[in-house]
Amino acid sequence: MAKAVPVRLCLGCHEPKAKNEMLRIVRTGDGNVLIDLKGKVSGRGAYICKTKACFEKALKSKALVRSLGVSIPSDVIDSIKQFFDGSENG
Ligand SMILES: [Zn+2]
């Protein structure tokens, strides 16, 4: 039997997606917020689809903040936006 792929709900569109197709945003133990591109950072994670639209929805609805339990520093928001801009252009 094939292994079940772990599924997470997107905070933007609320659709379940395979974890490995999503962007994980982590609040680390020391309270930093960062993008976890490799899925290896330990901490409290939030998942969104790898689309800018879902990120902006999750941000606007405060779902991301609620899920992480901290506000997201603007430089982190910028770097996430850059991540999407880069992947859309490339
Ligand atoms: Zn989504």
PDB file of the backbone (N, CA, C, O) and the ligand in Angstrom, with CONECT records:
HET     ZN  A 101       1
ATOM      1  N   MET A   1       0.835  -1.218   0.000  1.00  0.00           N
ATOM      2  CA  MET A   1       0.000   0.000   0.000  1.00  0.00           C
ATOM      3  C   MET A   1       0.861   1.257   0.000  1.00  0.00           C
ATOM      4  O   MET A   1       1.869   1.339   0.703  1.00  0.00           O
ATOM      5  N   ALA A   2       0.460   2.199  -0.773  1.00  0.00           N
ATOM      6  CA  ALA A   2       1.191   3.461  -0.811  1.00  0.00           C
ATOM      7  C   ALA A   2       0.991   4.204   0.506  1.00  0.00           C
ATOM      8  O   ALA A   2      -0.067   4.140   1.132  1.00  0.00           O
ATOM      9  N   LYS A   3       2.025   4.896   0.893  1.00  0.00           N
ATOM     10  CA  LYS A   3       1.936   5.701   2.108  1.00  0.00           C
ATOM     11  C   LYS A   3       1.015   6.877   1.875  1.00  0.00           C
ATOM     12  O   LYS A   3       1.069   7.522   0.828  1.00  0.00           O
ATOM     13  N   ALA A   4       0.178   7.153   2.842  1.00  0.00           N
ATOM     14  CA  ALA A   4      -0.698   8.317   2.716  1.00  0.00           C
ATOM     15  C   ALA A   4       0.133   9.595   2.811  1.00  0.00           C
ATOM     16  O   ALA A   4       1.004   9.725   3.671  1.00  0.00           O
ATOM     17  N   VAL A   5      -0.148  10.513   1.930  1.00  0.00           N
ATOM     18  CA  VAL A   5       0.551  11.801   1.965  1.00  0.00           C
ATOM     19  C   VAL A   5      -0.124  12.677   3.020  1.00  0.00           C
ATOM     20  O   VAL A   5      -1.344  12.835   3.005  1.00  0.00           O
ATOM     21  N   PRO A   6       0.652  13.238   3.923  1.00  0.00           N
ATOM     22  CA  PRO A   6       0.040  14.126   4.924  1.00  0.00           C
ATOM     23  C   PRO A   6      -0.585  15.342   4.264  1.00  0.00           C
ATOM     24  O   PRO A   6      -0.011  15.950   3.360  1.00  0.00           O
ATOM     25  N   VAL A   7      -1.758  15.674   4.731  1.00  0.00           N
ATOM     26  CA  VAL A   7      -2.519  16.763   4.121  1.00  0.00           C
ATOM     27  C   VAL A   7      -2.725  17.867   5.149  1.00  0.00           C
ATOM     28  O   VAL A   7      -2.951  17.602   6.330  1.00  0.00           O
ATOM     29  N   ARG A   8      -2.644  19.104   4.684  1.00  0.00           N
ATOM     30  CA  ARG A   8      -2.884  20.243   5.565  1.00  0.00           C
ATOM     31  C   ARG A   8      -3.890  21.183   4.904  1.00  0.00           C
ATOM     32  O   ARG A   8      -4.001  21.243   3.680  1.00  0.00           O
ATOM     33  N   LEU A   9      -4.616  21.913   5.744  1.00  0.00           N
ATOM     34  CA  LEU A   9      -5.541  22.904   5.216  1.00  0.00           C
ATOM     35  C   LEU A   9      -4.808  24.207   4.932  1.00  0.00           C
ATOM     36  O   LEU A   9      -4.016  24.677   5.749  1.00  0.00           O
ATOM     37  N   CYS A  10      -5.076  24.778   3.778  1.00  0.00           N
ATOM     38  CA  CYS A  10      -4.516  26.079   3.443  1.00  0.00           C
ATOM     39  C   CYS A  10      -5.245  27.167   4.228  1.00  0.00           C
ATOM     40  O   CYS A  10      -6.473  27.165   4.314  1.00  0.00           O
ATOM     41  N   LEU A  11      -4.489  28.083   4.791  1.00  0.00           N
ATOM     42  CA  LEU A  11      -5.101  29.158   5.577  1.00  0.00           C
ATOM     43  C   LEU A  11      -5.744  30.217   4.683  1.00  0.00           C
ATOM     44  O   LEU A  11      -6.501  31.064   5.158  1.00  0.00           O
ATOM     45  N   GLY A  12      -5.437  30.161   3.390  1.00  0.00           N
ATOM     46  CA  GLY A  12      -6.018  31.126   2.471  1.00  0.00           C
ATOM     47  C   GLY A  12      -7.346  30.644   1.919  1.00  0.00           C
ATOM     48  O   GLY A  12      -8.385  31.272   2.121  1.00  0.00           O
ATOM     49  N   CYS A  13      -7.297  29.508   1.213  1.00  0.00           N
ATOM     50  CA  CYS A  13      -8.502  29.015   0.541  1.00  0.00           C
ATOM     51  C   CYS A  13      -9.201  27.896   1.312  1.00  0.00           C
ATOM     52  O   CYS A  13     -10.287  27.458   0.934  1.00  0.00           O
ATOM     53  N   HIS A  14      -8.569  27.436   2.398  1.00  0.00           N
ATOM     54  CA  HIS A  14      -9.121  26.382   3.248  1.00  0.00           C
ATOM     55  C   HIS A  14      -9.325  25.060   2.534  1.00  0.00           C
ATOM     56  O   HIS A  14     -10.159  24.249   2.938  1.00  0.00           O
ATOM     57  N   GLU A  15      -8.556  24.840   1.461  1.00  0.00           N
ATOM     58  CA  GLU A  15      -8.609  23.557   0.768  1.00  0.00           C
ATOM     59  C   GLU A  15      -7.507  22.649   1.326  1.00  0.00           C
ATOM     60  O   GLU A  15      -6.398  23.111   1.598  1.00  0.00           O
ATOM     61  N   PRO A  16      -7.810  21.381   1.491  1.00  0.00           N
ATOM     62  CA  PRO A  16      -6.750  20.461   1.901  1.00  0.00           C
ATOM     63  C   PRO A  16      -5.802  20.166   0.748  1.00  0.00           C
ATOM     64  O   PRO A  16      -6.228  19.922  -0.380  1.00  0.00           O
ATOM     65  N   LYS A  17      -4.524  20.195   1.050  1.00  0.00           N
ATOM     66  CA  LYS A  17      -3.507  19.928   0.028  1.00  0.00           C
ATOM     67  C   LYS A  17      -2.417  19.063   0.639  1.00  0.00           C
ATOM     68  O   LYS A  17      -2.234  19.040   1.856  1.00  0.00           O
ATOM     69  N   ALA A  18      -1.701  18.356  -0.214  1.00  0.00           N
ATOM     70  CA  ALA A  18      -0.561  17.582   0.267  1.00  0.00           C
ATOM     71  C   ALA A  18       0.478  18.533   0.844  1.00  0.00           C
ATOM     72  O   ALA A  18       0.817  19.557   0.250  1.00  0.00           O
ATOM     73  N   LYS A  19       0.967  18.163   2.010  1.00  0.00           N
ATOM     74  CA  LYS A  19       1.943  18.986   2.723  1.00  0.00           C
ATOM     75  C   LYS A  19       3.106  19.417   1.849  1.00  0.00           C
ATOM     76  O   LYS A  19       3.549  20.564   1.913  1.00  0.00           O
ATOM     77  N   ASN A  20       3.600  18.490   1.028  1.00  0.00           N
ATOM     78  CA  ASN A  20       4.790  18.805   0.232  1.00  0.00           C
ATOM     79  C   ASN A  20       4.506  19.743  -0.936  1.00  0.00           C
ATOM     80  O   ASN A  20       5.427  20.170  -1.632  1.00  0.00           O
ATOM     81  N   GLU A  21       3.222  20.066  -1.154  1.00  0.00           N
ATOM     82  CA  GLU A  21       2.885  21.039  -2.193  1.00  0.00           C
ATOM     83  C   GLU A  21       2.601  22.411  -1.601  1.00  0.00           C
ATOM     84  O   GLU A  21       2.210  23.342  -2.306  1.00  0.00           O
ATOM     85  N   MET A  22       2.803  22.518  -0.300  1.00  0.00           N
ATOM     86  CA  MET A  22       2.444  23.770   0.353  1.00  0.00           C
ATOM     87  C   MET A  22       3.670  24.507   0.867  1.00  0.00           C
ATOM     88  O   MET A  22       4.764  23.955   0.978  1.00  0.00           O
ATOM     89  N   LEU A  23       3.443  25.764   1.173  1.00  0.00           N
ATOM     90  CA  LEU A  23       4.490  26.567   1.788  1.00  0.00           C
ATOM     91  C   LEU A  23       4.259  26.547   3.297  1.00  0.00           C
ATOM     92  O   LEU A  23       3.163  26.835   3.778  1.00  0.00           O
ATOM     93  N   ARG A  24       5.310  26.204   4.026  1.00  0.00           N
ATOM     94  CA  ARG A  24       5.190  26.163   5.483  1.00  0.00           C
ATOM     95  C   ARG A  24       5.826  27.417   6.073  1.00  0.00           C
ATOM     96  O   ARG A  24       6.963  27.766   5.755  1.00  0.00           O
ATOM     97  N   ILE A  25       5.090  28.066   6.914  1.00  0.00           N
ATOM     98  CA  ILE A  25       5.609  29.223   7.635  1.00  0.00           C
ATOM     99  C   ILE A  25       5.673  28.826   9.107  1.00  0.00           C
ATOM    100  O   ILE A  25       4.706  28.312   9.669  1.00  0.00           O
ATOM    101  N   VAL A  26       6.821  29.074   9.715  1.00  0.00           N
ATOM    102  CA  VAL A  26       7.064  28.548  11.057  1.00  0.00           C
ATOM    103  C   VAL A  26       7.337  29.663  12.051  1.00  0.00           C
ATOM    104  O   VAL A  26       8.039  30.630  11.755  1.00  0.00           O
ATOM    105  N   ARG A  27       6.775  29.508  13.212  1.00  0.00           N
ATOM    106  CA  ARG A  27       7.218  30.311  14.346  1.00  0.00           C
ATOM    107  C   ARG A  27       8.136  29.434  15.174  1.00  0.00           C
ATOM    108  O   ARG A  27       7.720  28.409  15.713  1.00  0.00           O
ATOM    109  N   THR A  28       9.382  29.847  15.268  1.00  0.00           N
ATOM    110  CA  THR A  28      10.349  29.023  15.986  1.00  0.00           C
ATOM    111  C   THR A  28      10.194  29.212  17.491  1.00  0.00           C
ATOM    112  O   THR A  28       9.466  30.092  17.949  1.00  0.00           O
ATOM    113  N   GLY A  29      10.887  28.376  18.246  1.00  0.00           N
ATOM    114  CA  GLY A  29      10.807  28.413  19.700  1.00  0.00           C
ATOM    115  C   GLY A  29      11.184  29.755  20.290  1.00  0.00           C
ATOM    116  O   GLY A  29      10.669  30.137  21.341  1.00  0.00           O
ATOM    117  N   ASP A  30      12.082  30.481  19.623  1.00  0.00           N
ATOM    118  CA  ASP A  30      12.469  31.785  20.150  1.00  0.00           C
ATOM    119  C   ASP A  30      11.645  32.940  19.580  1.00  0.00           C
ATOM    120  O   ASP A  30      12.006  34.106  19.736  1.00  0.00           O
ATOM    121  N   GLY A  31      10.530  32.602  18.914  1.00  0.00           N
ATOM    122  CA  GLY A  31       9.585  33.634  18.522  1.00  0.00           C
ATOM    123  C   GLY A  31       9.832  34.261  17.160  1.00  0.00           C
ATOM    124  O   GLY A  31       9.145  35.213  16.787  1.00  0.00           O
ATOM    125  N   ASN A  32      10.804  33.742  16.404  1.00  0.00           N
ATOM    126  CA  ASN A  32      11.005  34.231  15.046  1.00  0.00           C
ATOM    127  C   ASN A  32       9.989  33.594  14.106  1.00  0.00           C
ATOM    128  O   ASN A  32       9.513  32.483  14.342  1.00  0.00           O
ATOM    129  N   VAL A  33       9.668  34.317  13.037  1.00  0.00           N
ATOM    130  CA  VAL A  33       8.801  33.771  12.002  1.00  0.00           C
ATOM    131  C   VAL A  33       9.619  33.676  10.734  1.00  0.00           C
ATOM    132  O   VAL A  33      10.275  34.639  10.337  1.00  0.00           O
ATOM    133  N   LEU A  34       9.584  32.516  10.093  1.00  0.00           N
ATOM    134  CA  LEU A  34      10.345  32.355   8.856  1.00  0.00           C
ATOM    135  C   LEU A  34       9.671  31.361   7.919  1.00  0.00           C
ATOM    136  O   LEU A  34       8.793  30.599   8.325  1.00  0.00           O
ATOM    137  N   ILE A  35      10.096  31.382   6.662  1.00  0.00           N
ATOM    138  CA  ILE A  35       9.589  30.417   5.688  1.00  0.00           C
ATOM    139  C   ILE A  35      10.420  29.155   5.818  1.00  0.00           C
ATOM    140  O   ILE A  35      11.649  29.209   5.867  1.00  0.00           O
ATOM    141  N   ASP A  36       9.752  28.041   5.871  1.00  0.00           N
ATOM    142  CA  ASP A  36      10.454  26.781   5.991  1.00  0.00           C
ATOM    143  C   ASP A  36      10.374  26.040   4.660  1.00  0.00           C
ATOM    144  O   ASP A  36       9.423  25.304   4.395  1.00  0.00           O
ATOM    145  N   LEU A  37      11.389  26.252   3.835  1.00  0.00           N
ATOM    146  CA  LEU A  37      11.334  25.684   2.493  1.00  0.00           C
ATOM    147  C   LEU A  37      11.636  24.187   2.483  1.00  0.00           C
ATOM    148  O   LEU A  37      11.249  23.483   1.550  1.00  0.00           O
ATOM    149  N   LYS A  38      12.312  23.707   3.494  1.00  0.00           N
ATOM    150  CA  LYS A  38      12.686  22.287   3.501  1.00  0.00           C
ATOM    151  C   LYS A  38      11.842  21.439   4.435  1.00  0.00           C
ATOM    152  O   LYS A  38      11.995  20.218   4.488  1.00  0.00           O
ATOM    153  N   GLY A  39      10.952  22.086   5.168  1.00  0.00           N
ATOM    154  CA  GLY A  39      10.096  21.330   6.072  1.00  0.00           C
ATOM    155  C   GLY A  39      10.831  20.761   7.263  1.00  0.00           C
ATOM    156  O   GLY A  39      10.397  19.770   7.850  1.00  0.00           O
ATOM    157  N   LYS A  40      11.931  21.375   7.622  1.00  0.00           N
ATOM    158  CA  LYS A  40      12.751  20.806   8.686  1.00  0.00           C
ATOM    159  C   LYS A  40      12.847  21.683   9.932  1.00  0.00           C
ATOM    160  O   LYS A  40      13.403  21.267  10.949  1.00  0.00           O
ATOM    161  N   VAL A  41      12.309  22.885   9.850  1.00  0.00           N
ATOM    162  CA  VAL A  41      12.405  23.787  10.990  1.00  0.00           C
ATOM    163  C   VAL A  41      11.380  23.355  12.034  1.00  0.00           C
ATOM    164  O   VAL A  41      10.211  23.137  11.717  1.00  0.00           O
ATOM    165  N   SER A  42      11.827  23.235  13.270  1.00  0.00           N
ATOM    166  CA  SER A  42      10.865  22.860  14.296  1.00  0.00           C
ATOM    167  C   SER A  42      10.222  24.120  14.861  1.00  0.00           C
ATOM    168  O   SER A  42      10.844  25.177  14.958  1.00  0.00           O
ATOM    169  N   GLY A  43       8.987  23.970  15.219  1.00  0.00           N
ATOM    170  CA  GLY A  43       8.242  25.122  15.719  1.00  0.00           C
ATOM    171  C   GLY A  43       6.793  24.973  15.308  1.00  0.00           C
ATOM    172  O   GLY A  43       6.365  23.921  14.834  1.00  0.00           O
ATOM    173  N   ARG A  44       6.056  26.037  15.498  1.00  0.00           N
ATOM    174  CA  ARG A  44       4.637  26.002  15.180  1.00  0.00           C
ATOM    175  C   ARG A  44       4.445  26.397  13.721  1.00  0.00           C
ATOM    176  O   ARG A  44       4.796  27.510  13.328  1.00  0.00           O
ATOM    177  N   GLY A  45       3.900  25.507  12.929  1.00  0.00           N
ATOM    178  CA  GLY A  45       3.817  25.743  11.497  1.00  0.00           C
ATOM    179  C   GLY A  45       2.426  26.123  11.031  1.00  0.00           C
ATOM    180  O   GLY A  45       1.417  25.722  11.611  1.00  0.00           O
ATOM    181  N   ALA A  46       2.404  26.907   9.968  1.00  0.00           N
ATOM    182  CA  ALA A  46       1.158  27.240   9.287  1.00  0.00           C
ATOM    183  C   ALA A  46       1.368  26.928   7.810  1.00  0.00           C
ATOM    184  O   ALA A  46       2.456  27.136   7.273  1.00  0.00           O
ATOM    185  N   TYR A  47       0.337  26.436   7.166  1.00  0.00           N
ATOM    186  CA  TYR A  47       0.488  26.023   5.776  1.00  0.00           C
ATOM    187  C   TYR A  47      -0.405  26.833   4.851  1.00  0.00           C
ATOM    188  O   TYR A  47      -1.564  27.110   5.160  1.00  0.00           O
ATOM    189  N   ILE A  48       0.160  27.206   3.709  1.00  0.00           N
ATOM    190  CA  ILE A  48      -0.642  27.831   2.660  1.00  0.00           C
ATOM    191  C   ILE A  48      -0.219  27.245   1.315  1.00  0.00           C
ATOM    192  O   ILE A  48       0.886  26.722   1.173  1.00  0.00           O
ATOM    193  N   CYS A  49      -1.111  27.340   0.334  1.00  0.00           N
ATOM    194  CA  CYS A  49      -0.760  26.955  -1.028  1.00  0.00           C
ATOM    195  C   CYS A  49       0.388  27.846  -1.485  1.00  0.00           C
ATOM    196  O   CYS A  49       0.589  28.948  -0.974  1.00  0.00           O
ATOM    197  N   LYS A  50       1.129  27.339  -2.458  1.00  0.00           N
ATOM    198  CA  LYS A  50       2.227  28.151  -2.986  1.00  0.00           C
ATOM    199  C   LYS A  50       1.697  29.131  -4.023  1.00  0.00           C
ATOM    200  O   LYS A  50       2.161  29.158  -5.163  1.00  0.00           O
ATOM    201  N   THR A  51       0.741  29.918  -3.624  1.00  0.00           N
ATOM    202  CA  THR A  51       0.251  30.987  -4.491  1.00  0.00           C
ATOM    203  C   THR A  51       0.165  32.266  -3.677  1.00  0.00           C
ATOM    204  O   THR A  51      -0.160  32.254  -2.490  1.00  0.00           O
ATOM    205  N   LYS A  52       0.460  33.350  -4.339  1.00  0.00           N
ATOM    206  CA  LYS A  52       0.432  34.634  -3.662  1.00  0.00           C
ATOM    207  C   LYS A  52      -0.983  34.967  -3.191  1.00  0.00           C
ATOM    208  O   LYS A  52      -1.165  35.582  -2.140  1.00  0.00           O
ATOM    209  N   ALA A  53      -1.977  34.559  -3.968  1.00  0.00           N
ATOM    210  CA  ALA A  53      -3.365  34.863  -3.622  1.00  0.00           C
ATOM    211  C   ALA A  53      -3.728  34.254  -2.272  1.00  0.00           C
ATOM    212  O   ALA A  53      -4.375  34.899  -1.447  1.00  0.00           O
ATOM    213  N   CYS A  54      -3.311  33.013  -2.053  1.00  0.00           N
ATOM    214  CA  CYS A  54      -3.628  32.351  -0.782  1.00  0.00           C
ATOM    215  C   CYS A  54      -2.871  32.997   0.370  1.00  0.00           C
ATOM    216  O   CYS A  54      -3.398  33.131   1.474  1.00  0.00           O
ATOM    217  N   PHE A  55      -1.638  33.393   0.104  1.00  0.00           N
ATOM    218  CA  PHE A  55      -0.869  34.072   1.147  1.00  0.00           C
ATOM    219  C   PHE A  55      -1.546  35.377   1.544  1.00  0.00           C
ATOM    220  O   PHE A  55      -1.678  35.689   2.727  1.00  0.00           O
ATOM    221  N   GLU A  56      -1.971  36.131   0.537  1.00  0.00           N
ATOM    222  CA  GLU A  56      -2.587  37.416   0.848  1.00  0.00           C
ATOM    223  C   GLU A  56      -3.924  37.256   1.559  1.00  0.00           C
ATOM    224  O   GLU A  56      -4.279  38.053   2.427  1.00  0.00           O
ATOM    225  N   LYS A  57      -4.663  36.213   1.179  1.00  0.00           N
ATOM    226  CA  LYS A  57      -5.916  35.924   1.866  1.00  0.00           C
ATOM    227  C   LYS A  57      -5.663  35.556   3.330  1.00  0.00           C
ATOM    228  O   LYS A  57      -6.343  36.034   4.237  1.00  0.00           O
ATOM    229  N   ALA A  58      -4.679  34.704   3.528  1.00  0.00           N
ATOM    230  CA  ALA A  58      -4.364  34.250   4.887  1.00  0.00           C
ATOM    231  C   ALA A  58      -3.878  35.405   5.746  1.00  0.00           C
ATOM    232  O   ALA A  58      -4.113  35.446   6.954  1.00  0.00           O
ATOM    233  N   LEU A  59      -3.203  36.333   5.107  1.00  0.00           N
ATOM    234  CA  LEU A  59      -2.688  37.503   5.806  1.00  0.00           C
ATOM    235  C   LEU A  59      -3.829  38.452   6.160  1.00  0.00           C
ATOM    236  O   LEU A  59      -3.926  38.936   7.288  1.00  0.00           O
ATOM    237  N   LYS A  60      -4.681  38.706   5.184  1.00  0.00           N
ATOM    238  CA  LYS A  60      -5.775  39.659   5.335  1.00  0.00           C
ATOM    239  C   LYS A  60      -6.802  39.177   6.354  1.00  0.00           C
ATOM    240  O   LYS A  60      -7.313  39.965   7.150  1.00  0.00           O
ATOM    241  N   SER A  61      -7.097  37.894   6.328  1.00  0.00           N
ATOM    242  CA  SER A  61      -8.109  37.358   7.232  1.00  0.00           C
ATOM    243  C   SER A  61      -7.550  37.140   8.632  1.00  0.00           C
ATOM    244  O   SER A  61      -8.280  36.747   9.542  1.00  0.00           O
ATOM    245  N   LYS A  62      -6.252  37.396   8.805  1.00  0.00           N
ATOM    246  CA  LYS A  62      -5.556  37.187  10.069  1.00  0.00           C
ATOM    247  C   LYS A  62      -5.444  35.707  10.439  1.00  0.00           C
ATOM    248  O   LYS A  62      -5.064  35.373  11.562  1.00  0.00           O
ATOM    249  N   ALA A  63      -5.773  34.829   9.503  1.00  0.00           N
ATOM    250  CA  ALA A  63      -5.672  33.402   9.780  1.00  0.00           C
ATOM    251  C   ALA A  63      -4.234  33.009  10.080  1.00  0.00           C
ATOM    252  O   ALA A  63      -3.972  32.154  10.926  1.00  0.00           O
ATOM    253  N   LEU A  64      -3.316  33.640   9.381  1.00  0.00           N
ATOM    254  CA  LEU A  64      -1.899  33.335   9.554  1.00  0.00           C
ATOM    255  C   LEU A  64      -1.432  33.760  10.948  1.00  0.00           C
ATOM    256  O   LEU A  64      -0.751  33.006  11.644  1.00  0.00           O
ATOM    257  N   VAL A  65      -1.803  34.958  11.336  1.00  0.00           N
ATOM    258  CA  VAL A  65      -1.424  35.471  12.650  1.00  0.00           C
ATOM    259  C   VAL A  65      -2.035  34.602  13.751  1.00  0.00           C
ATOM    260  O   VAL A  65      -1.371  34.254  14.728  1.00  0.00           O
ATOM    261  N   ARG A  66      -3.302  34.262  13.574  1.00  0.00           N
ATOM    262  CA  ARG A  66      -3.975  33.433  14.572  1.00  0.00           C
ATOM    263  C   ARG A  66      -3.311  32.076  14.685  1.00  0.00           C
ATOM    264  O   ARG A  66      -3.126  31.547  15.781  1.00  0.00           O
ATOM    265  N   SER A  67      -2.958  31.524  13.544  1.00  0.00           N
ATOM    266  CA  SER A  67      -2.390  30.191  13.547  1.00  0.00           C
ATOM    267  C   SER A  67      -0.999  30.163  14.185  1.00  0.00           C
ATOM    268  O   SER A  67      -0.644  29.220  14.892  1.00  0.00           O
ATOM    269  N   LEU A  68      -0.229  31.207  13.924  1.00  0.00           N
ATOM    270  CA  LEU A  68       1.133  31.241  14.463  1.00  0.00           C
ATOM    271  C   LEU A  68       1.170  31.794  15.881  1.00  0.00           C
ATOM    272  O   LEU A  68       2.099  31.514  16.639  1.00  0.00           O
ATOM    273  N   GLY A  69       0.173  32.569  16.235  1.00  0.00           N
ATOM    274  CA  GLY A  69       0.124  33.131  17.563  1.00  0.00           C
ATOM    275  C   GLY A  69       0.989  34.363  17.747  1.00  0.00           C
ATOM    276  O   GLY A  69       1.110  34.876  18.859  1.00  0.00           O
ATOM    277  N   VAL A  70       1.588  34.839  16.679  1.00  0.00           N
ATOM    278  CA  VAL A  70       2.366  36.085  16.731  1.00  0.00           C
ATOM    279  C   VAL A  70       2.090  36.868  15.460  1.00  0.00           C
ATOM    280  O   VAL A  70       1.643  36.304  14.461  1.00  0.00           O
ATOM    281  N   SER A  71       2.357  38.173  15.498  1.00  0.00           N
ATOM    282  CA  SER A  71       2.246  38.936  14.267  1.00  0.00           C
ATOM    283  C   SER A  71       3.484  38.679  13.422  1.00  0.00           C
ATOM    284  O   SER A  71       4.547  38.333  13.938  1.00  0.00           O
ATOM    285  N   ILE A  72       3.330  38.851  12.135  1.00  0.00           N
ATOM    286  CA  ILE A  72       4.409  38.505  11.219  1.00  0.00           C
ATOM    287  C   ILE A  72       5.179  39.767  10.860  1.00  0.00           C
ATOM    288  O   ILE A  72       4.600  40.711  10.323  1.00  0.00           O
ATOM    289  N   PRO A  73       6.479  39.796  11.151  1.00  0.00           N
ATOM    290  CA  PRO A  73       7.272  40.994  10.855  1.00  0.00           C
ATOM    291  C   PRO A  73       7.213  41.332   9.376  1.00  0.00           C
ATOM    292  O   PRO A  73       7.144  40.446   8.524  1.00  0.00           O
ATOM    293  N   SER A  74       7.241  42.639   9.080  1.00  0.00           N
ATOM    294  CA  SER A  74       7.060  43.049   7.689  1.00  0.00           C
ATOM    295  C   SER A  74       8.193  42.551   6.794  1.00  0.00           C
ATOM    296  O   SER A  74       7.986  42.326   5.602  1.00  0.00           O
ATOM    297  N   ASP A  75       9.394  42.375   7.363  1.00  0.00           N
ATOM    298  CA  ASP A  75      10.463  41.848   6.503  1.00  0.00           C
ATOM    299  C   ASP A  75      10.210  40.394   6.120  1.00  0.00           C
ATOM    300  O   ASP A  75      10.628  39.944   5.053  1.00  0.00           O
ATOM    301  N   VAL A  76       9.526  39.664   6.993  1.00  0.00           N
ATOM    302  CA  VAL A  76       9.176  38.283   6.654  1.00  0.00           C
ATOM    303  C   VAL A  76       8.099  38.276   5.569  1.00  0.00           C
ATOM    304  O   VAL A  76       8.151  37.484   4.628  1.00  0.00           O
ATOM    305  N   ILE A  77       7.118  39.181   5.720  1.00  0.00           N
ATOM    306  CA  ILE A  77       6.074  39.304   4.698  1.00  0.00           C
ATOM    307  C   ILE A  77       6.708  39.628   3.344  1.00  0.00           C
ATOM    308  O   ILE A  77       6.337  39.061   2.317  1.00  0.00           O
ATOM    309  N   ASP A  78       7.680  40.559   3.365  1.00  0.00           N
ATOM    310  CA  ASP A  78       8.368  40.909   2.125  1.00  0.00           C
ATOM    311  C   ASP A  78       9.093  39.708   1.525  1.00  0.00           C
ATOM    312  O   ASP A  78       9.047  39.485   0.316  1.00  0.00           O
ATOM    313  N   SER A  79       9.755  38.946   2.371  1.00  0.00           N
ATOM    314  CA  SER A  79      10.511  37.831   1.817  1.00  0.00           C
ATOM    315  C   SER A  79       9.581  36.747   1.275  1.00  0.00           C
ATOM    316  O   SER A  79       9.928  36.059   0.315  1.00  0.00           O
ATOM    317  N   ILE A  80       8.410  36.589   1.878  1.00  0.00           N
ATOM    318  CA  ILE A  80       7.442  35.627   1.340  1.00  0.00           C
ATOM    319  C   ILE A  80       6.919  36.124  -0.009  1.00  0.00           C
ATOM    320  O   ILE A  80       6.767  35.345  -0.950  1.00  0.00           O
ATOM    321  N   LYS A  81       6.648  37.422  -0.093  1.00  0.00           N
ATOM    322  CA  LYS A  81       6.195  37.985  -1.369  1.00  0.00           C
ATOM    323  C   LYS A  81       7.259  37.812  -2.443  1.00  0.00           C
ATOM    324  O   LYS A  81       6.961  37.499  -3.596  1.00  0.00           O
ATOM    325  N   GLN A  82       8.506  38.022  -2.037  1.00  0.00           N
ATOM    326  CA  GLN A  82       9.601  37.830  -2.984  1.00  0.00           C
ATOM    327  C   GLN A  82       9.682  36.386  -3.456  1.00  0.00           C
ATOM    328  O   GLN A  82       9.966  36.109  -4.621  1.00  0.00           O
ATOM    329  N   PHE A  83       9.427  35.480  -2.530  1.00  0.00           N
ATOM    330  CA  PHE A  83       9.415  34.065  -2.881  1.00  0.00           C
ATOM    331  C   PHE A  83       8.386  33.799  -3.980  1.00  0.00           C
ATOM    332  O   PHE A  83       8.668  33.086  -4.943  1.00  0.00           O
ATOM    333  N   PHE A  84       7.195  34.373  -3.831  1.00  0.00           N
ATOM    334  CA  PHE A  84       6.159  34.162  -4.845  1.00  0.00           C
ATOM    335  C   PHE A  84       6.495  34.877  -6.144  1.00  0.00           C
ATOM    336  O   PHE A  84       6.292  34.329  -7.228  1.00  0.00           O
ATOM    337  N   ASP A  85       7.004  36.088  -6.042  1.00  0.00           N
ATOM    338  CA  ASP A  85       7.381  36.805  -7.253  1.00  0.00           C
ATOM    339  C   ASP A  85       8.418  36.029  -8.026  1.00  0.00           C
ATOM    340  O   ASP A  85       8.331  35.902  -9.247  1.00  0.00           O
ATOM    341  N   GLY A  86       9.401  35.509  -7.314  1.00  0.00           N
ATOM    342  CA  GLY A  86      10.450  34.730  -7.952  1.00  0.00           C
ATOM    343  C   GLY A  86       9.921  33.486  -8.622  1.00  0.00           C
ATOM    344  O   GLY A  86      10.339  33.147  -9.729  1.00  0.00           O
ATOM    345  N   SER A  87       8.981  32.783  -7.944  1.00  0.00           N
ATOM    346  CA  SER A  87       8.509  31.534  -8.535  1.00  0.00           C
ATOM    347  C   SER A  87       7.560  31.795  -9.697  1.00  0.00           C
ATOM    348  O   SER A  87       7.445  30.971 -10.604  1.00  0.00           O
ATOM    349  N   GLU A  88       6.876  32.946  -9.673  1.00  0.00           N
ATOM    350  CA  GLU A  88       6.005  33.258 -10.805  1.00  0.00           C
ATOM    351  C   GLU A  88       6.810  33.625 -12.043  1.00  0.00           C
ATOM    352  O   GLU A  88       6.437  33.281 -13.165  1.00  0.00           O
ATOM    353  N   ASN A  89       7.917  34.327 -11.829  1.00  0.00           N
ATOM    354  CA  ASN A  89       8.736  34.736 -12.968  1.00  0.00           C
ATOM    355  C   ASN A  89       9.593  33.601 -13.495  1.00  0.00           C
ATOM    356  O   ASN A  89       9.918  33.564 -14.682  1.00  0.00           O
ATOM    357  N   GLY A  90       9.957  32.685 -12.631  1.00  0.00           N
ATOM    358  CA  GLY A  90      10.872  31.643 -13.049  1.00  0.00           C
ATOM    359  C   GLY A  90      10.100  30.475 -13.559  1.00  0.00           C
ATOM    360  O   GLY A  90      10.691  29.475 -13.967  1.00  0.00           O
TER     361      GLY A  90
HETATM  362 ZN    ZN A 101      -4.848  27.922  -0.789  1.00  0.00          ZN2+
END
